[in-house]
Amino acid sequence: MGSQSPSAGARPITHTTTPPARKLPDIHLDIVLVVFCGGAIGTAIRYAFAQIPAAGSFHTGTFVANMLACFCYAGLTAYLAGASRFGARSKELASRGLGMGVCGGLSTMSTLALEGFTAIRDGQVAAGIAYLLVTFALGLVCASAGVWAGTHLAGSPSGDAQTAVSTHSAHSASTAKMESTADPASASHSSATIMGGAR
């Protein structure tokens, strides 16, 4: 009689690995509070700018709010990158409260898109496209001016501040939305975080 191999009827051994548990994000309530307060202030300022009458398809209030936000956020980032008189904690609070909060609430990509595409839909194609292009082009100019002003106020080399601004922008784009508070009429959201062009 032939003998059977001992492993003939044995079940294959399977190895199971338990996936590592996901670590929850570390949320600091003080940071949440300064962003919340800054966003409320920025949104209130933007509401005040929204009362400026539009010039046809060119919405002056939205334009001014976005340009101011570009200049201030870029200037703040460059200043904090070059200033040595503040500690890391103070810089973080200032960046989150004044930058992400105030400037994020002040700027609005959603309203810009709504106004531009509404003009295009209503047949004012050239005016709508011009409004969008002018906003983005001058937004970059304002952001560059903000970097220059912030760098000189901090007394740091321009190259170092420019590098810090670029790094900060890449980080903010992956962790923050473009704007802290979107208009109810808008169909799109931030990270902005800027229109937040300079970062």
trRosetta pair geometry for C-beta under 8 A, 3 or more apart (Angstrom, degrees):
i j d omega theta_ij theta_ji phi_ij phi_ji
4 8 4.9 -81 174 15 105 151
4 9 7.7 27 151 -15 139 98
5 8 4.5 122 65 -45 86 95
6 10 7.4 31 136 -32 66 124
7 10 4.7 -59 -150 23 60 127
27 31 7.9 -139 -173 60 57 112
27 32 6.6 29 179 -46 100 124
28 31 4.2 69 82 9 106 109
28 32 6.8 180 91 -11 54 84
29 32 5.3 -51 -146 37 39 116
29 33 6.2 43 154 -25 68 103
30 33 5.6 -50 -149 33 32 114
30 34 6.6 27 156 -15 65 102
30 93 7.5 -45 138 -106 108 107
31 34 6.1 -55 -146 37 32 104
31 35 6.3 30 156 -15 66 108
31 92 7.3 -53 -104 146 112 107
31 93 7.4 -126 -103 -104 69 64
31 96 5.3 -46 -156 152 89 170
32 35 6.0 -60 -148 40 28 109
32 36 6.1 31 154 -23 65 110
33 36 5.6 -55 -146 35 29 113
33 37 6.3 23 159 -14 65 107
34 37 5.9 -53 -142 40 32 107
34 38 6.0 32 157 -17 65 110
34 93 5.6 175 -73 -159 176 80
34 96 5.5 84 93 103 117 105
34 97 3.6 -69 165 -82 109 105
34 101 6.3 -116 138 -38 67 152
35 38 5.8 -57 -142 42 28 110
35 39 6.0 30 158 -22 64 109
35 96 5.2 -67 -68 165 93 96
35 97 6.4 -113 -70 -94 41 48
35 100 5.5 -30 -124 103 103 114
35 101 4.5 -161 -144 -76 44 101
35 104 7.9 2 -159 44 91 142
35 180 6.9 -175 170 -119 91 131
36 39 5.9 -57 -146 35 24 110
36 40 6.5 25 155 -20 61 105
36 101 7.2 -39 26 -125 16 117
37 40 5.8 -54 -151 33 31 112
37 41 6.6 29 152 -16 64 105
37 97 6.8 -7 72 -143 99 100
37 101 6.6 13 75 -170 57 148
38 41 5.7 -56 -150 37 33 110
38 42 6.1 30 155 -16 68 109
38 96 7.4 166 17 129 151 59
38 97 4.3 163 -50 -173 133 57
38 98 6.1 -133 -130 -76 135 24
38 100 7.0 88 92 84 141 64
38 101 1.9 75 87 122 123 135
38 102 4.3 -83 -172 -38 94 69
38 104 7.6 70 119 39 108 98
38 105 6.8 176 130 3 67 123
38 180 7.6 160 98 -46 86 168
39 42 5.7 -55 -142 40 31 110
39 43 6.0 31 159 -19 66 108
39 100 7.8 -37 -65 128 95 70
39 101 4.6 -97 -39 -154 64 70
39 102 7.4 -120 -72 -67 29 29
39 104 6.1 -39 -103 84 89 105
39 105 4.1 141 -155 -59 55 122
39 180 3.4 -124 -124 133 122 154
39 181 5.6 126 172 -23 111 104
40 43 5.9 -56 -144 38 27 110
40 44 6.4 29 155 -20 62 107
40 105 6.9 -99 -10 -118 11 167
40 181 8.0 84 -87 -33 42 146
41 44 5.8 -57 -151 34 29 111
41 45 6.5 28 152 -18 64 105
41 101 7.2 50 42 141 100 105
41 102 5.4 -29 85 -109 110 89
41 105 6.8 124 70 69 53 147
42 45 5.7 -54 -150 35 33 111
42 46 6.4 32 152 -18 66 105
42 69 7.7 71 -156 -103 120 112
42 101 6.3 167 -8 139 125 59
42 102 4.1 151 -63 -162 107 41
42 103 6.3 -112 -117 -25 142 11
42 104 6.3 108 86 65 166 53
42 105 2.6 128 83 71 110 102
42 106 3.9 -95 -165 -36 97 74
42 107 7.8 -27 173 8 128 59
42 180 6.7 96 66 37 131 129
42 181 7.9 159 86 25 98 110
43 46 5.6 -52 -147 36 34 112
43 47 6.4 40 151 -24 64 101
43 105 4.0 -81 -41 -176 72 114
43 106 7.5 -121 -62 -68 31 40
43 180 7.1 -107 -49 82 107 107
43 181 4.6 -1 -88 54 136 143
44 47 5.6 -49 -151 31 33 115
44 48 6.8 36 149 -20 62 100
44 105 7.9 19 10 141 59 133
45 48 5.6 -51 -156 31 36 113
45 49 6.7 34 148 -16 66 103
45 65 7.3 147 120 -125 90 102
45 102 7.7 39 16 -166 138 87
45 105 7.6 101 39 109 95 103
45 106 5.4 -19 80 -106 119 98
46 49 5.5 -52 -149 37 38 112
46 50 6.4 48 149 -30 66 101
46 61 8.0 103 -173 158 61 99
46 65 4.7 71 -121 -143 83 148
46 105 6.5 -144 -4 142 125 72
46 106 5.1 168 -57 -141 101 45
46 107 7.7 -120 -90 -17 133 12
46 108 6.3 109 -159 -28 148 121
47 50 5.4 -47 -151 25 34 119
47 51 7.6 43 150 -28 58 93
48 51 6.1 -46 -169 14 39 113
49 52 5.9 -30 -176 1 54 114
49 61 4.1 143 145 -165 75 86
49 62 7.3 141 123 -63 115 26
49 64 5.4 -153 -153 79 126 110
49 65 4.4 164 79 -59 162 105
50 61 4.5 135 -103 138 27 150
50 62 7.0 46 -101 -59 75 71
50 65 7.7 -1 -53 -32 70 143
51 61 6.6 132 39 -100 35 146
52 60 4.8 -96 124 93 125 109
52 61 3.9 161 45 -69 101 91
52 64 6.9 52 26 18 161 137
53 60 7.1 32 83 33 45 124
54 57 7.4 -16 163 -148 124 6
54 58 6.4 164 -171 83 84 47
54 59 4.6 -38 -112 -107 112 57
54 60 6.1 178 -116 6 44 81
54 61 7.4 -73 -73 11 72 92
55 58 4.6 -17 69 67 93 105
55 60 5.9 73 -5 -43 96 109
56 124 7.8 179 163 -151 103 155
56 127 6.5 -97 133 -157 120 147
57 115 7.6 141 -176 165 71 92
57 119 4.1 79 -148 -122 125 138
57 124 4.9 -171 -64 128 149 150
57 127 3.9 100 51 139 146 126
57 128 5.9 -88 173 -70 142 61
57 131 5.8 -116 129 -43 96 139
58 63 6.9 -2 177 -32 85 144
58 127 7.2 -107 -45 -174 78 100
58 131 5.5 -167 -104 -104 66 106
59 62 4.3 30 113 24 118 115
59 63 6.2 153 90 -20 65 91
59 111 7.8 -121 110 148 158 104
59 115 4.8 -64 -9 -156 142 158
59 131 7.3 64 16 -160 79 135
60 63 5.6 -61 -146 39 30 114
60 64 6.1 27 161 -18 68 107
61 64 6.1 -55 -145 36 27 106
61 65 6.3 25 157 -17 63 109
62 65 5.8 -59 -148 38 29 111
62 66 6.3 25 158 -16 65 109
62 108 6.4 -85 -143 66 95 116
62 111 5.3 -147 -121 118 129 120
62 112 5.9 165 162 -80 130 71
62 115 6.2 -172 30 -3 166 157
63 66 6.1 -61 -149 38 27 107
63 67 6.3 22 157 -16 65 110
63 131 7.9 -107 -77 -161 117 87
63 134 7.8 -8 -131 109 126 108
63 135 6.0 -121 -120 -101 84 97
64 67 5.9 -57 -144 39 30 109
64 68 6.1 29 158 -18 65 109
65 68 6.0 -58 -147 38 26 109
65 69 6.3 26 155 -19 63 109
65 106 5.4 -157 -173 171 93 80
65 107 6.6 167 137 -100 90 37
65 108 6.6 21 107 12 131 100
66 69 5.7 -56 -146 37 31 112
66 70 6.4 35 155 -22 65 104
66 107 5.2 77 -118 -134 64 81
66 108 6.7 -96 -74 42 95 64
66 112 6.5 51 -67 -68 151 130
66 135 6.1 23 93 -162 152 107
66 139 6.1 -50 144 -97 107 112
66 195 4.7 58 -148 9 102 172
67 70 5.7 -51 -149 33 32 113
67 71 6.5 28 156 -15 64 106
67 135 8.0 -120 -58 -145 86 69
67 138 6.1 -28 -105 126 114 109
67 139 6.4 -123 -100 -96 61 62
67 142 4.8 169 -162 -62 77 163
68 71 5.9 -57 -149 39 31 109
68 72 6.0 21 159 -13 67 113
68 106 6.4 -86 92 156 105 138
68 142 7.8 -83 -67 -176 18 147
69 72 6.0 -60 -138 43 27 105
69 73 5.8 21 167 -15 67 112
69 103 4.5 128 -153 -161 86 81
69 104 7.8 131 -156 -61 128 18
69 106 4.4 176 -80 96 110 110
69 107 3.6 -153 106 -58 168 98
69 194 6.6 -167 144 -145 112 97
69 195 6.1 102 88 63 128 113
69 196 6.7 -68 142 -74 110 55
70 73 6.4 -59 -138 39 20 103
70 74 6.2 11 166 -9 59 115
70 107 7.3 100 -46 -96 66 128
70 139 4.6 -175 -80 -159 159 75
70 140 7.8 -84 -172 -58 143 18
70 142 4.2 88 94 94 119 117
70 143 4.5 -80 174 -61 99 83
70 146 6.7 -165 132 -10 63 141
70 194 7.2 130 -97 170 60 114
70 195 6.2 -67 -65 120 95 113
70 196 7.0 169 -100 -127 61 17
70 197 4.4 7 -127 31 112 110
70 198 5.9 116 -171 -17 73 96
71 74 6.3 -68 -149 43 21 104
71 75 5.9 17 159 -16 63 117
71 142 4.3 -79 -60 173 88 99
71 143 6.8 -124 -81 -80 39 35
71 145 6.0 -25 -122 82 98 103
71 146 4.1 167 -161 -67 49 113
71 149 7.8 32 -175 30 93 138
72 75 5.7 -59 -141 42 26 110
72 76 6.0 28 160 -21 65 108
72 98 7.7 -117 156 161 111 100
72 102 7.6 -74 127 108 142 113
72 103 5.4 -164 91 -93 109 115
72 106 7.7 34 49 61 139 155
72 146 6.5 -102 -31 -126 12 135
73 76 5.8 -52 -144 36 27 111
73 77 6.4 27 157 -18 62 107
73 99 5.2 96 -135 -143 84 82
73 103 4.0 138 -68 169 103 166
73 107 7.7 -32 -22 -27 138 135
73 143 7.6 -29 73 -118 91 90
73 146 7.1 44 63 150 48 163
73 193 8.0 -159 -155 129 160 43
73 194 5.4 -154 105 -120 172 151
73 196 5.3 -67 104 -132 169 78
73 197 8.0 131 68 41 123 57
73 198 5.9 165 95 50 91 105
73 199 6.1 -64 140 -41 116 108
74 77 5.9 -56 -147 37 29 110
74 78 6.3 25 157 -14 65 109
74 142 7.5 147 25 123 135 69
74 143 4.1 135 -49 -156 154 70
74 144 7.4 -45 155 -43 160 17
74 145 7.9 96 87 67 135 53
74 146 3.4 109 79 88 102 127
74 147 4.9 -63 161 -49 110 75
74 150 6.9 -154 127 0 63 136
74 165 6.3 37 -149 -144 77 135
74 197 7.2 -32 -51 81 121 76
74 198 2.7 25 -88 67 112 169
74 199 6.7 -145 -90 -56 69 61
75 78 5.9 -58 -145 40 29 108
75 79 6.0 29 157 -20 66 110
75 145 8.0 -28 -66 111 105 64
75 146 3.5 -103 -41 -169 83 87
75 147 6.8 -122 -84 -57 48 25
75 149 4.9 -19 -121 78 117 107
75 150 3.8 165 -163 -50 56 107
75 153 7.7 53 -175 18 99 135
76 79 5.7 -57 -144 37 28 111
76 80 6.2 22 161 -14 65 109
76 94 7.1 -156 -172 146 113 102
76 95 7.0 153 139 -109 114 60
76 98 5.7 -165 -135 112 155 121
76 99 5.3 -160 98 -77 141 97
76 103 7.4 -145 20 -31 141 142
76 146 7.8 -25 3 175 59 119
76 150 6.5 -109 -25 -107 12 137
77 80 6.1 -57 -144 39 26 105
77 81 6.3 28 155 -22 62 109
77 95 7.0 71 -99 -124 70 103
77 99 6.5 83 -61 -111 86 140
77 147 7.7 -32 75 -100 97 78
77 150 6.9 64 64 139 51 171
77 164 6.9 -178 157 120 91 97
77 165 4.9 103 117 -112 126 81
77 168 5.2 -166 -153 76 127 159
77 169 8.0 51 -168 -52 169 78
77 198 6.7 -174 38 113 134 112
77 199 5.9 142 -47 -104 165 92
78 81 5.7 -56 -147 34 29 114
78 82 6.5 5 162 -1 64 112
78 146 6.9 156 13 132 126 75
78 147 4.5 138 -60 -141 147 58
78 148 7.8 13 132 -4 172 15
78 149 7.7 116 74 71 136 57
78 150 3.1 121 77 92 104 126
78 151 4.8 -62 166 -52 125 72
78 154 6.9 -153 134 6 73 133
78 156 7.9 -162 171 60 78 119
78 161 4.2 51 -151 -179 89 121
78 162 7.7 14 -112 -67 108 42
78 164 7.1 133 -114 76 48 112
78 165 5.6 -13 -72 -63 80 118
79 82 6.4 -74 -149 46 26 95
79 83 5.7 24 162 -28 69 116
79 150 3.7 -104 -41 -159 79 94
79 151 7.5 -114 -76 -53 51 27
79 153 5.3 -17 -112 79 109 117
79 154 4.7 168 -145 -50 55 112
80 83 5.9 -49 -125 31 28 110
80 86 7.1 -57 -137 65 77 141
80 91 4.7 126 -167 -147 114 101
80 94 6.1 177 -93 90 131 126
80 95 5.9 -120 61 -67 177 100
80 150 7.9 -32 5 -174 59 126
80 154 7.7 -112 -18 -90 13 140
81 150 7.9 69 34 137 94 122
81 154 7.3 119 71 101 61 177
81 156 6.9 -131 106 71 80 163
81 160 6.8 -178 141 133 113 87
81 161 5.1 138 85 -125 127 65
81 164 3.3 134 -136 107 146 161
81 165 6.7 -99 -17 -49 154 66
81 168 7.5 -117 -69 -30 120 133
82 150 7.3 141 26 141 118 83
82 151 5.9 100 -17 -134 157 55
82 154 3.2 116 90 118 110 141
82 155 6.6 175 147 63 120 48
82 156 2.5 -135 -143 4 119 140
82 157 7.7 -177 -119 36 120 45
82 160 6.5 115 -93 97 91 114
82 161 5.0 -29 -45 -80 117 106
82 164 7.6 -164 -44 27 69 152
83 86 5.5 39 116 16 118 103
83 91 7.7 172 71 -95 107 111
83 153 8.0 -25 -71 113 106 86
83 154 4.4 -105 -59 -131 71 104
83 155 8.0 84 -99 37 57 84
83 156 7.5 -98 -44 -29 37 120
86 90 4.3 -121 -170 89 104 127
86 91 5.2 127 117 -57 123 85
86 94 7.4 -18 -179 0 161 142
87 90 5.0 94 55 11 75 102
87 91 7.0 -139 98 -5 39 91
88 91 5.7 -58 -148 38 31 112
88 92 6.4 33 155 -22 66 105
89 92 5.8 -53 -149 33 31 111
89 93 6.5 28 155 -15 64 105
90 93 5.9 -55 -149 38 32 109
90 94 6.2 30 155 -17 66 109
91 94 5.8 -57 -145 40 30 110
91 95 6.0 30 157 -20 66 109
92 95 5.8 -55 -143 37 28 110
92 96 6.1 18 161 -10 65 111
93 96 6.1 -60 -142 43 26 103
93 97 5.7 11 166 -6 65 118
94 97 6.2 -61 -131 47 22 100
94 98 5.4 -12 -177 17 65 119
94 99 7.4 67 133 -11 62 97
95 98 7.1 -52 -109 54 13 86
95 99 4.7 -18 -168 19 53 135
95 100 6.9 50 142 -8 67 95
95 168 7.7 -119 -151 -151 136 133
96 99 6.7 -21 -68 53 11 94
96 100 5.0 -26 -147 36 48 122
96 101 6.4 57 145 -22 57 102
97 100 7.5 26 -23 54 11 83
97 101 4.8 -26 -161 23 35 140
97 102 7.0 36 145 -15 59 96
98 101 6.5 1 -45 55 9 99
98 102 5.0 -23 -151 25 45 124
98 103 6.9 46 148 -14 59 97
99 102 7.3 26 -25 47 9 84
99 103 5.3 -28 -156 30 39 125
99 104 7.3 57 136 -27 51 93
99 199 8.0 92 -172 -75 124 139
100 103 7.2 -5 -51 57 8 90
100 104 4.9 9 -179 -23 44 135
100 172 7.2 -159 -89 -138 102 118
100 176 5.7 -106 -131 -145 119 155
100 180 6.9 106 156 -68 71 111
100 193 6.8 28 -124 142 72 113
101 104 6.0 -26 -95 37 4 108
101 105 6.4 -7 166 -8 50 110
101 180 6.2 46 -134 -64 41 158
102 105 6.1 -64 -149 40 23 104
102 106 6.1 20 155 -20 63 112
103 106 5.4 -53 -139 38 33 113
103 107 6.1 22 165 -10 68 107
103 194 6.4 0 133 -107 111 114
103 196 6.5 100 134 -96 114 90
104 107 6.4 -57 -139 42 25 99
104 176 7.3 -94 -104 161 143 127
104 177 7.6 92 -162 85 127 77
104 178 7.5 160 -146 139 89 34
104 179 5.2 154 177 -144 74 44
104 180 4.0 92 116 -26 115 95
104 181 8.0 109 126 8 88 65
104 190 7.5 -21 -156 -96 100 137
104 191 7.8 -19 -125 -92 104 47
104 192 6.7 89 -125 123 93 104
104 193 5.5 17 -110 -175 99 94
104 194 6.6 -90 -96 -75 68 75
104 196 6.8 1 -95 -61 68 125
105 179 6.8 107 -99 -174 27 87
105 180 4.5 -40 -67 51 76 120
105 181 5.3 31 -125 21 86 104
107 178 7.5 -101 109 157 116 83
107 179 5.7 -140 90 -99 80 103
107 192 7.4 -167 94 178 134 102
107 193 7.4 179 72 -141 137 46
107 194 5.6 71 55 -143 164 64
107 195 4.1 -131 -172 29 127 99
107 196 5.8 -170 52 -40 166 68
108 111 4.1 23 133 23 130 110
108 112 6.2 154 106 -17 76 86
108 179 5.5 46 -106 -98 51 162
108 182 7.4 123 -140 -129 93 55
108 183 6.5 49 -154 -24 138 105
108 186 7.8 -156 -178 -55 109 156
108 195 7.0 6 50 -23 24 106
109 112 5.5 -58 -151 39 34 116
109 113 6.2 33 154 -19 69 106
109 178 4.8 -27 13 141 134 147
109 179 6.2 -165 17 -23 85 116
109 188 7.3 -77 112 109 95 116
109 190 6.1 101 32 -132 126 43
109 191 7.8 -18 -6 59 143 40
109 192 6.9 -102 -14 -123 133 126
109 195 5.2 163 -67 -64 83 66
110 113 5.9 -56 -150 36 29 108
110 114 6.3 29 153 -19 64 108
110 178 7.9 145 -31 85 84 126
110 179 6.8 -105 2 33 102 139
110 182 4.8 51 12 -146 161 102
110 183 5.9 -165 100 29 119 90
110 186 3.5 65 156 178 118 158
110 187 7.5 177 -159 50 104 39
110 188 4.8 -172 -118 78 88 79
110 189 6.5 -4 -72 -107 123 11
110 190 7.6 -58 -35 -59 98 37
111 114 5.5 -53 -145 37 34 114
111 115 6.1 31 158 -17 68 107
111 183 5.1 79 -72 -4 100 140
111 185 7.8 65 -106 71 80 103
111 186 5.9 -87 -68 -73 53 127
112 115 6.1 -59 -146 38 26 106
112 116 6.2 21 159 -15 63 112
112 132 7.1 112 163 -114 100 75
112 135 6.0 174 -147 146 130 167
112 195 7.0 84 -10 -79 150 116
113 116 5.9 -59 -143 40 27 109
113 117 6.0 10 168 -4 66 113
113 186 7.3 87 64 -148 101 110
113 188 5.7 -4 68 43 151 139
114 117 6.5 -66 -140 45 21 97
114 118 6.0 25 160 -24 61 113
114 183 7.4 -89 11 68 153 133
114 185 6.5 100 -163 116 165 99
114 186 5.1 -114 -43 -111 134 80
114 187 7.2 132 -89 15 102 81
114 188 7.8 -165 -51 27 87 97
115 118 5.8 -56 -143 34 25 114
115 119 6.6 26 158 -19 60 104
115 131 6.9 -102 120 136 105 148
116 119 6.0 -59 -159 32 29 109
116 120 6.7 24 149 -15 65 106
116 128 4.9 111 -171 -173 62 87
116 129 7.5 89 -169 -82 106 28
116 131 5.3 -163 -105 88 87 113
116 132 4.3 60 -130 -62 149 106
117 120 5.3 -48 -145 37 42 114
117 121 6.1 46 154 -22 68 103
117 128 6.8 103 -87 -174 19 136
118 121 5.6 -52 -145 37 31 112
118 122 6.3 24 156 -14 64 110
118 128 7.5 -176 67 -114 48 125
119 122 5.9 -62 -146 41 29 107
119 124 4.4 -67 179 78 87 112
119 125 7.8 162 127 -83 84 19
119 127 5.5 -108 171 96 135 99
119 128 3.3 173 90 -81 110 101
119 131 6.6 89 33 18 159 143
120 124 6.9 -90 -81 75 28 61
120 125 5.2 58 -135 -113 74 59
120 128 3.9 -127 -51 82 76 162
120 129 6.9 79 -86 -45 112 76
124 127 4.1 -33 164 45 108 119
124 128 5.5 119 102 -28 84 93
125 128 6.0 -61 -146 37 25 109
125 129 6.3 17 162 -12 64 109
126 129 6.1 -59 -145 40 27 105
126 130 6.0 28 157 -20 64 112
127 130 5.7 -56 -143 38 28 112
127 131 6.3 34 156 -25 63 105
128 131 5.7 -52 -151 30 29 114
128 132 6.7 24 154 -13 63 105
129 132 5.9 -58 -152 38 34 109
129 133 6.1 28 155 -15 69 110
130 133 5.8 -58 -141 42 30 108
130 134 5.9 29 161 -19 67 110
131 134 6.2 -55 -141 37 23 108
131 135 6.4 24 157 -20 59 110
132 135 5.8 -59 -151 34 28 112
132 136 6.5 18 158 -11 65 107
133 136 6.1 -60 -148 40 30 104
133 137 6.0 25 159 -16 67 113
134 137 5.9 -59 -140 42 28 109
134 138 5.9 12 168 -3 66 113
135 138 6.5 -64 -139 47 20 97
135 139 5.9 31 157 -31 60 112
135 195 7.9 -92 159 -133 109 135
136 139 5.4 -53 -144 31 27 120
136 140 6.8 29 157 -19 61 99
136 197 7.6 152 -149 -107 59 131
137 140 6.1 -56 -161 30 30 107
137 141 6.8 26 145 -15 63 106
138 141 5.1 -48 -147 37 45 117
138 142 6.1 47 152 -20 71 101
139 142 5.8 -52 -145 37 30 109
139 143 6.3 32 154 -20 63 106
139 195 6.0 -114 -140 169 144 118
139 197 4.2 145 149 -42 106 156
140 143 5.6 -53 -145 37 31 113
140 144 6.3 33 155 -19 64 105
140 197 5.7 -124 -79 165 50 139
141 144 5.8 -55 -150 36 30 110
141 145 6.4 29 152 -17 64 106
142 145 5.6 -54 -147 38 33 112
142 146 6.3 37 151 -23 64 104
142 197 7.3 91 69 55 93 135
142 198 8.0 -110 102 -44 71 114
143 146 5.5 -52 -150 34 32 115
143 147 6.6 36 151 -20 64 100
143 197 4.3 -122 -47 96 141 103
143 198 3.1 178 -160 -66 112 98
143 199 7.8 -115 -148 -21 128 46
144 147 5.7 -48 -150 32 34 112
144 148 6.6 35 151 -18 64 104
144 198 7.3 -176 -50 -106 38 111
145 148 5.6 -53 -150 36 34 113
145 149 6.3 31 153 -17 67 107
146 149 5.7 -55 -144 39 32 108
146 150 6.0 28 159 -15 67 110
146 198 5.8 -112 68 -36 125 165
147 150 5.9 -58 -142 42 27 108
147 151 6.0 30 159 -23 63 110
147 158 7.9 81 143 -154 101 84
147 161 6.2 149 -171 129 89 115
147 162 6.3 63 179 -94 140 70
147 165 5.7 -47 -111 -48 116 165
147 198 6.1 -172 -48 -158 102 135
148 151 5.9 -57 -147 35 25 112
148 152 6.4 15 160 -11 62 110
148 158 7.4 0 -114 -123 64 112
149 152 6.1 -63 -148 41 28 104
149 153 6.2 27 156 -19 65 110
150 153 5.7 -55 -143 37 30 111
150 154 6.2 20 160 -11 65 110
150 161 6.6 167 102 -167 99 140
151 154 6.1 -66 -150 42 26 103
151 156 5.8 -100 -155 67 72 83
151 157 7.7 -51 -168 115 115 20
151 158 5.2 58 174 -106 160 63
151 161 4.1 -147 -98 30 102 166
151 162 7.8 -3 -77 -41 138 71
152 155 7.2 38 -171 -74 34 41
154 161 7.1 143 55 -90 137 129
156 160 5.5 -92 158 74 114 123
156 161 5.4 126 93 -51 118 104
157 160 4.8 84 70 7 93 104
157 161 7.1 -173 90 -5 49 87
158 161 5.9 -63 -151 41 33 107
158 162 6.1 34 155 -23 70 108
159 162 5.7 -55 -146 34 30 111
159 163 6.4 29 157 -18 64 105
160 163 5.8 -56 -152 36 31 110
160 164 6.4 29 153 -18 65 107
161 164 5.6 -55 -147 38 33 111
161 165 6.3 36 154 -22 66 104
162 165 5.8 -53 -149 33 30 112
162 166 6.5 29 154 -18 64 105
163 166 5.9 -57 -151 35 31 109
163 167 6.3 29 154 -16 66 107
164 167 5.8 -56 -147 39 32 110
164 168 6.1 32 155 -20 66 108
165 168 5.7 -56 -146 38 29 111
165 169 6.3 33 154 -25 64 105
165 198 5.9 -50 -176 156 127 95
165 199 6.2 -128 -176 -129 78 49
166 169 5.7 -52 -150 31 31 113
166 170 6.7 28 155 -17 64 103
167 170 6.0 -55 -151 34 32 108
167 171 6.5 27 154 -14 65 108
168 171 5.8 -59 -150 39 32 110
168 172 6.1 29 156 -19 68 110
168 199 5.4 -85 105 -158 94 101
169 172 5.8 -57 -143 38 29 108
169 173 6.3 33 157 -27 64 105
169 196 7.8 165 -127 141 89 104
169 198 7.0 -130 -80 129 124 42
169 199 3.4 159 -94 138 84 66
170 173 5.9 -51 -148 28 28 114
170 174 7.1 12 158 -7 59 107
171 174 6.4 -72 -160 40 31 99
171 175 6.2 -10 161 10 69 120
172 175 6.2 -80 -137 53 29 90
172 176 4.9 -34 -168 34 76 118
172 191 6.3 167 137 -144 94 114
172 192 6.8 -121 139 55 108 39
172 193 5.5 -143 150 66 118 107
172 194 7.2 21 127 5 142 104
172 196 7.2 -110 123 150 143 148
172 199 5.4 0 40 135 142 145
173 176 7.6 -45 -80 51 12 77
173 191 5.6 130 -118 156 56 145
173 192 7.0 106 -108 -13 61 48
173 193 7.2 162 -91 16 53 102
173 199 7.8 177 -44 106 87 107
176 190 7.4 -52 133 119 72 162
176 191 5.5 132 100 -91 81 111
176 192 6.2 -120 109 57 94 83
176 193 5.2 -145 108 93 111 158
177 180 7.2 134 75 -89 107 33
177 189 6.0 -69 -159 155 125 110
177 190 3.6 130 162 37 77 137
177 191 5.3 -141 159 -33 26 90
177 192 5.8 -17 138 41 39 134
177 193 6.3 130 108 -96 36 146
178 189 6.8 136 33 132 103 67
178 190 2.0 174 32 -163 68 78
178 191 3.4 -64 -83 27 53 41
178 192 2.8 172 -122 -90 48 154
178 193 4.6 -147 -135 -78 35 92
178 194 6.3 -135 -157 2 66 16
178 195 6.9 81 179 -26 107 31
178 196 6.5 -157 -156 20 67 115
179 182 6.0 117 82 -76 118 66
179 189 7.6 -157 46 175 87 59
179 190 4.5 180 12 -79 59 96
179 191 7.3 -122 -24 -30 45 32
179 192 6.1 -86 -38 153 50 146
179 193 6.6 -154 -58 -125 39 91
179 194 7.7 106 -75 -92 63 34
179 195 7.6 37 -67 -5 103 66
182 186 5.2 -111 172 65 104 129
182 188 7.5 -150 -145 98 140 44
182 189 5.5 -89 -60 -123 148 56
182 190 7.4 -125 -70 -33 104 67
183 186 4.4 94 66 -12 91 108
190 193 5.4 25 -165 -86 134 112
190 194 7.8 16 -152 -21 113 24
191 194 5.6 -19 -174 13 45 48
191 196 5.8 -68 -176 47 47 138
192 195 7.0 63 -151 23 91 20
192 196 4.5 116 176 31 51 133
193 196 3.8 7 103 15 9 158
193 199 6.9 -46 67 46 57 139
194 197 6.2 -110 132 -12 105 35
194 198 7.4 -48 121 38 147 60
194 199 5.6 94 44 18 141 117
196 199 5.3 -23 161 18 101 115
